[in-house]
Amino acid sequence: MSLNRIAGAVLALLLLTVLPAAAQNSSAPADQFAQAGPRAAPTRQIEVHALPVMDTTPQFDASRATTKYLARVSGAARARSNAYFEGGYWLMLLNLVYGLVVAGLLLGLRISTSIRDWAAERTHSRAGQVMIYAAIYVAIVTVAELPLSIYEGFMREHGYGLSNQTFPAWAGDFGILFALTMGLAVLVLPVFYAVIRAARENWWIWSAAVSALLLVAAFALYPVFVAPLFNHYTPLPDGPIRTEILSLARANQIPADTVYVMDASRQSSRISANVSGFLGTTRIALTDNLLKQAGHDEVLAVVGHEMGHYVMDHATRLILLFGLVYALGFAFLHWGFRTVTDFFGGYWNVRRVDDVAGLPLLAALASVYLFAMTPVTNSILRSCEAQADLYGLNAVRKPDAFASVMLKLSTYRKLEPGTWEERIFYDHPSGRSRIETAMVWKKEHIADPDIRDTAGTP
């Protein structure tokens, strides 16, 4: 409303209230007004009452609902889930110790310096020497750790009923991973050692910057160039699921006009989906396991969570936070390398950090650092996952579907860890935490028409 209209309305109100009263009193003698003294304005007692609190929503106990959901997985299934996940804690320690032993043998037996000297005989190029060393180093470490890789990746997965692969199929994927590792080592390590030689004492600062750039490249390139090496991606056929997923994508400003399905069932029975990519390589992908094992609403609940990662720009968040973790890590490598070589460098014939023969020591120090930082890195990831959970609940509004699909993840994730167990070892919130989040969300939206009818679930 304009100021002119407001002024007109006020003037009209004054005319309607003041002028009739003046007309009534206009016939009275003038002295009557003169004799009348000032009078107090009339007052009236105003009674104030608090409005009654009216709970028009059905009663819903979020804690009880959470307990009922968790009770659906019990007995042997719960024991197997707990055993699988808890066994992973010991495997983390075993991998650390195994890697340190391999690094110790390469340095202590002077295998590393022999490889360096052999590479120096082949070429005078520093970059060429690093490339030759990197190729031999990756091959030796892969072979040395092959028994542990076979146990973890094939035997243990089959023992818990999580793998669908024959050994030749598993070996094929392992070979692809080996080739990728070899290629990255041959291409990237010469860059790192060139940075070390150029930056000298500040090598760890510039190496951290290079690692952050590589992290950006990984986010951008993985869904387009790496993931298809392990799985076949096909467009999801037209249907209600595809229509609703693309509608969600448009509503949440996700630049995707195709939904892909990947044949994850050739490897395992695990369900998952992702909205991956960075800097224009975004794609929405579902596993065929998700489509086979989950209902319509459960699929939407999972996709809503994954869309949360994209919309909340978790890729940038992870690049920044892990970039900081890497910076601290390279500072640790800088200190650790000098400290250790002061004691053992003469015996190993390794003194300078720009000596490629010291790569096993850098790898060992990095393993120790990342092992110690497990609670920190897991907390970074877990906070992003918790945010995506809430985003998905708000976007899709399917709390019971979200809770039920969390139970299907219990085949490989322990549902109810202790508080510190979750803080240290979980890169996602636990099943209990995620179901409880969904049920609290449901309680606060139970009056909404689309949620009220589910008050009796579970």
C-alpha positions in Angstrom: 0.0 0.0 0.0 1.4 3.5 -1.0 2.0 6.3 1.4 -0.9 8.3 -0.3 -3.3 5.5 0.4 -2.2 5.2 4.0 -2.6 9.0 4.5 -6.1 8.9 2.9 -7.2 6.0 5.0 -6.1 7.8 8.2 -7.8 11.0 7.1 -11.1 9.1 6.4 -10.9 7.5 9.8 -10.5 10.8 11.5 -13.5 12.3 9.5 -15.7 9.3 10.4 -14.9 9.5 14.1 -14.4 13.2 14.9 -16.8 15.0 12.6 -20.0 13.3 13.8 -19.1 14.1 17.4 -18.5 17.7 16.5 -21.9 17.9 14.7 -23.7 16.6 17.8 -22.1 19.2 20.0 -22.4 22.1 17.5 -25.9 23.1 18.8 -24.7 23.5 22.4 -24.0 27.1 23.7 -20.5 28.3 23.5 -20.2 28.9 27.2 -21.0 25.3 27.9 -17.7 24.4 26.4 -16.0 27.2 28.3 -17.3 25.8 31.6 -16.3 22.3 31.0 -12.9 21.4 32.6 -10.4 18.8 31.5 -11.5 15.2 32.1 -9.5 12.0 32.5 -9.6 9.6 29.6 -11.9 6.7 30.3 -10.1 3.5 31.1 -11.1 -0.2 31.0 -9.6 -3.3 32.6 -8.0 -5.6 30.0 -8.1 -9.2 30.9 -5.2 -11.3 29.6 -5.4 -15.1 29.4 -2.8 -17.6 28.1 -4.0 -19.6 25.1 -4.3 -23.3 25.8 -1.6 -25.5 24.2 -3.4 -27.8 21.8 -1.6 -30.9 20.6 -3.6 -31.8 17.5 -0.9 -34.3 16.2 -0.9 -38.0 16.8 1.5 -39.1 19.5 4.7 -40.5 18.2 7.7 -41.8 20.2 10.9 -41.4 18.1 13.0 -43.4 20.6 10.6 -46.3 20.6 10.3 -46.3 16.8 14.1 -46.4 16.5 14.2 -49.4 18.9 11.6 -51.2 16.9 13.5 -50.7 13.7 16.7 -52.0 15.2 15.0 -55.0 16.6 14.3 -56.2 13.0 18.0 -57.3 12.7 18.9 -59.7 15.4 20.4 -63.1 16.1 22.8 -64.5 13.6 22.4 -61.6 11.2 23.3 -59.1 13.9 26.3 -61.2 15.1 27.6 -61.6 11.5 27.3 -57.8 10.9 29.1 -57.0 14.1 31.9 -59.6 13.5 32.5 -58.3 9.9 32.7 -54.7 10.9 34.7 -55.2 14.1 37.2 -57.4 12.2 37.9 -54.4 10.0 39.4 -52.6 13.1 42.1 -55.3 13.4 42.7 -55.3 9.6 43.6 -51.6 9.8 46.3 -52.4 12.3 47.4 -55.4 10.3 47.7 -53.4 7.1 49.8 -50.8 9.0 52.2 -53.3 10.5 52.4 -55.3 7.2 53.3 -52.1 5.3 55.9 -51.0 7.8 57.5 -54.5 7.6 57.7 -54.3 3.8 59.2 -50.7 3.9 61.7 -51.9 6.6 62.8 -54.7 4.4 63.2 -52.5 1.3 65.3 -50.1 3.3 67.2 -52.4 5.7 68.2 -54.9 2.9 69.1 -51.9 0.7 66.8 -53.2 -2.0 65.6 -49.6 -2.4 69.1 -48.2 -3.0 69.8 -51.0 -5.5 66.7 -50.1 -7.5 67.8 -46.4 -7.4 71.3 -47.2 -8.6 70.0 -49.5 -11.3 67.6 -46.7 -12.6 70.5 -44.2 -12.5 72.5 -46.5 -14.8 69.6 -46.6 -17.3 69.2 -42.8 -17.7 70.7 -39.5 -16.6 67.3 -37.9 -16.4 66.1 -37.4 -12.9 62.5 -37.7 -13.9 63.3 -40.9 -15.9 65.0 -42.4 -12.8 62.0 -41.7 -10.6 59.7 -43.2 -13.2 61.8 -46.4 -13.4 62.0 -46.6 -9.6 58.3 -46.0 -9.2 57.4 -48.8 -11.6 59.6 -51.3 -9.8 58.6 -50.1 -6.3 54.8 -50.5 -7.1 55.4 -54.0 -8.5 57.4 -55.2 -5.5 55.0 -53.8 -2.9 52.0 -55.2 -4.8 53.5 -58.7 -4.9 54.7 -58.5 -1.3 51.2 -57.5 -0.1 49.3 -59.8 -2.4 48.5 -62.5 0.2 46.9 -59.9 2.4 45.0 -58.4 -0.6 43.6 -61.8 -1.5 42.4 -62.5 2.0 40.8 -59.1 2.5 39.4 -58.6 -1.0 38.3 -62.1 -1.9 38.4 -64.7 0.9 37.0 -62.6 3.7 34.3 -61.1 1.5 33.1 -64.6 0.4 33.3 -65.8 4.0 30.7 -63.2 5.0 28.6 -63.7 1.8 29.3 -60.2 0.4 31.1 -61.1 -2.8 29.6 -62.5 -6.0 32.9 -62.7 -7.9 34.8 -65.8 -9.0 38.6 -65.6 -8.3 39.4 -64.8 -12.0 36.9 -62.0 -12.0 38.3 -60.6 -8.8 41.8 -60.9 -10.2 40.7 -59.0 -13.3 39.6 -56.0 -11.1 42.7 -56.3 -9.0 44.8 -56.1 -12.2 43.0 -53.0 -13.4 43.6 -51.4 -10.0 47.3 -52.4 -10.2 47.6 -50.8 -13.6 46.0 -47.6 -12.4 48.3 -47.4 -9.4 51.3 -48.1 -11.6 50.3 -45.4 -14.1 49.6 -42.8 -11.4 52.9 -43.6 -9.6 54.9 -43.3 -12.9 53.2 -40.0 -13.8 52.8 -38.3 -10.4 55.9 -39.2 -8.4 58.3 -37.4 -10.8 56.2 -34.3 -10.3 56.5 -34.6 -6.5 60.3 -35.2 -6.6 60.7 -32.2 -9.0 58.8 -30.1 -6.4 61.0 -31.4 -3.6 64.2 -30.6 -5.5 63.0 -27.1 -6.5 61.4 -26.1 -3.1 64.2 -27.6 -0.9 63.3 -27.0 2.8 59.8 -25.8 1.9 59.1 -28.9 -0.2 56.4 -30.1 2.2 54.3 -26.9 1.7 54.4 -27.2 -2.1 53.8 -30.9 -2.0 50.7 -30.4 0.0 49.5 -27.9 -2.6 50.1 -30.4 -5.4 48.2 -33.1 -3.5 45.2 -30.8 -3.1 45.2 -30.3 -6.9 45.3 -34.0 -7.4 42.4 -34.4 -5.1 40.4 -31.9 -7.2 41.3 -34.0 -10.3 40.2 -37.2 -8.6 36.8 -35.8 -7.8 36.3 -34.5 -11.3 37.7 -37.5 -13.3 36.7 -40.5 -11.2 33.1 -40.9 -12.3 33.8 -40.3 -16.0 37.1 -42.2 -16.5 37.8 -44.5 -13.6 34.5 -45.9 -12.4 33.6 -47.3 -15.9 36.8 -49.4 -15.8 35.3 -51.5 -13.1 31.6 -51.4 -14.0 29.3 -51.1 -17.0 27.0 -48.0 -16.9 23.7 -48.0 -18.8 20.9 -45.4 -18.8 18.0 -46.3 -16.5 14.9 -47.0 -18.7 11.9 -44.8 -18.6 9.6 -45.4 -15.6 8.3 -43.9 -12.4 11.7 -44.1 -10.6 13.5 -42.4 -13.4 10.9 -39.7 -13.6 10.9 -38.9 -9.9 14.7 -39.0 -9.7 15.1 -36.5 -12.5 12.3 -34.4 -11.0 14.3 -34.3 -7.7 17.4 -33.4 -9.7 15.7 -30.4 -11.3 14.1 -29.3 -8.1 17.5 -29.3 -6.4 19.3 -27.8 -9.4 21.5 -30.8 -10.1 22.6 -30.6 -13.8 21.8 -34.2 -14.8 19.3 -35.3 -17.5 20.2 -39.1 -17.3 20.2 -41.6 -14.5 22.7 -44.4 -14.9 22.6 -48.0 -13.6 25.9 -49.8 -12.9 26.2 -53.6 -12.7 27.6 -53.7 -9.1 26.1 -57.1 -8.7 29.0 -58.6 -10.6 31.1 -57.8 -7.6 29.0 -57.8 -4.5 25.5 -57.7 -3.0 25.9 -54.3 -1.5 23.4 -51.5 -2.3 24.5 -48.0 -3.0 24.0 -45.0 -5.3 26.0 -41.8 -5.9 25.7 -38.3 -7.3 29.3 -37.9 -8.2 31.5 -35.5 -10.1 33.0 -32.1 -9.9 33.5 -29.1 -12.2 31.0 -30.3 -14.8 31.3 -34.1 -14.6 28.2 -34.7 -12.5 26.3 -37.9 -12.9 23.6 -39.8 -11.0 24.2 -43.5 -10.7 22.4 -46.3 -9.0 23.6 -49.9 -8.5 21.5 -52.7 -9.9 21.6 -54.1 -6.3 19.7 -51.0 -5.1 17.0 -51.5 -7.7 16.6 -55.2 -7.0 16.7 -55.1 -3.2 15.0 -51.8 -2.3 11.5 -50.6 -2.8 10.4 -47.5 -4.7 10.5 -45.1 -1.6 13.8 -46.6 -0.4 15.4 -45.9 -3.7 14.3 -42.3 -3.5 15.5 -42.0 0.1 19.0 -43.2 -0.9 19.1 -40.9 -4.0 17.9 -37.9 -1.8 20.8 -38.5 0.5 23.3 -38.6 -2.4 21.9 -35.4 -3.9 22.5 -33.8 -0.5 26.2 -34.3 -1.0 26.1 -32.4 -4.4 23.8 -29.6 -3.3 25.7 -28.9 -0.1 29.0 -28.9 -2.1 30.6 -31.5 0.0 33.3 -32.0 -2.7 34.7 -28.6 -2.0 34.3 -29.1 1.7 36.3 -32.4 1.5 39.0 -30.9 -0.7 39.6 -28.0 1.8 39.5 -30.2 4.9 41.5 -33.0 3.5 43.9 -30.5 2.0 44.5 -29.3 5.5 45.0 -32.9 6.7 47.5 -33.4 3.9 49.4 -30.2 4.7 49.8 -31.4 8.3 50.8 -34.8 7.0 53.5 -33.4 4.8 54.8 -31.4 7.7 55.0 -34.6 9.6 56.8 -36.3 6.8 59.3 -33.4 6.7 60.1 -33.8 10.4 59.9 -37.6 10.4 62.2 -38.1 7.4 64.9 -36.0 9.0 64.6 -37.6 12.4 64.6 -41.2 11.1 67.4 -40.7 8.6 69.6 -39.1 11.4 69.6 -42.6 13.0 69.4 -45.0 10.1 70.2 -43.0 7.0 73.8 -44.0 6.9 73.0 -47.7 7.1 70.3 -47.4 4.4 72.5 -45.1 2.3 69.6 -42.6 2.2 70.2 -39.1 3.6 68.2 -36.6 1.5 64.4 -36.4 1.0 64.9 -35.8 -2.7 66.6 -39.2 -3.0 64.0 -41.5 -4.5 65.4 -44.4 -2.5 63.8 -42.9 0.5 60.3 -43.4 -0.9 59.6 -46.5 1.3 60.3 -44.3 4.4 58.0 -41.6 3.2 55.3 -44.2 2.5 55.8 -45.7 6.0 55.6 -42.3 7.7 52.5 -41.5 5.7 50.9 -44.8 6.8 51.6 -44.0 10.4 50.2 -40.5 10.1 47.0 -41.6 8.4 46.5 -44.4 10.9 46.8 -41.9 13.7 44.5 -39.4 12.0 41.7 -42.0 11.4 39.4 -40.4 14.0 39.9 -37.0 12.4 39.3 -38.1 8.8 36.4 -40.3 9.8 34.8 -37.4 11.6 35.2 -35.2 8.5 33.4 -37.8 6.4 30.8 -38.6 9.0 29.8 -35.0 9.4 29.2 -34.7 5.7 27.1 -38.0 5.7 25.0 -36.7 8.6 24.3 -33.5 6.7 23.3 -35.4 3.6 21.0 -37.6 5.7 19.1 -34.5 6.9 19.0 -33.0 3.4 17.6 -36.2 1.9 14.9 -36.4 4.6 13.8 -32.8 3.8 14.0 -33.3 0.1 12.3 -36.7 -0.2 10.2 -36.8 3.0 10.4 -40.6 3.4 11.7 -41.2 6.9 10.5 -44.8 7.2 11.9 -45.7 3.8 15.2 -44.2 4.9 15.2 -46.1 8.2 14.4 -49.4 6.5 17.1 -49.0 3.9 19.6 -48.4 6.7 18.8 -51.8 8.0 19.8 -53.3 4.6 23.2 -51.7 5.0 23.7 -53.8 8.2 25.1 -56.7 6.2 28.5 -54.9 6.3 28.0 -52.1 8.9 27.5 -52.6 12.6 24.2 -51.1 13.7 24.9 -50.2 17.3 28.5 -49.3 18.2 29.6 -47.7 21.4 30.0 -43.9 21.4 33.8 -43.8 21.1 33.7 -46.8 18.7 31.6 -44.7 16.4 33.7 -41.6 16.7 36.9 -43.4 15.9 36.0 -46.1 13.3 32.9 -44.9 11.5 33.1 -42.8 8.4 29.3 -42.8 8.3 26.9 -42.3 11.2 26.0 -45.7 12.7 22.7 -47.4 11.8 21.2 -46.4 15.1 22.2 -42.8 14.7 20.8 -42.6 11.2 17.5 -44.3 12.1 17.1 -42.1 15.1 17.7 -39.0 13.0 14.9 -40.1 10.6 12.5 -40.8 13.5 13.1 -37.5 15.2 12.5 -35.8 11.8 9.3 -37.8 11.5 8.1 -36.8 15.0 8.6 -33.1 14.2 6.6 -33.5 10.9 4.0 -35.9 12.1 1.2 -33.3 11.6 2.1 -32.9 7.9 -0.5 -34.6 5.7 2.0 -36.8 3.9 3.6 -38.0 7.2 0.5 -38.2 9.5 -0.7 -41.4 7.9 2.6 -43.2 8.8 2.3 -42.5 12.5 1.8 -46.1 13.2 5.0 -47.2 11.4 7.0 -49.2 12.3 
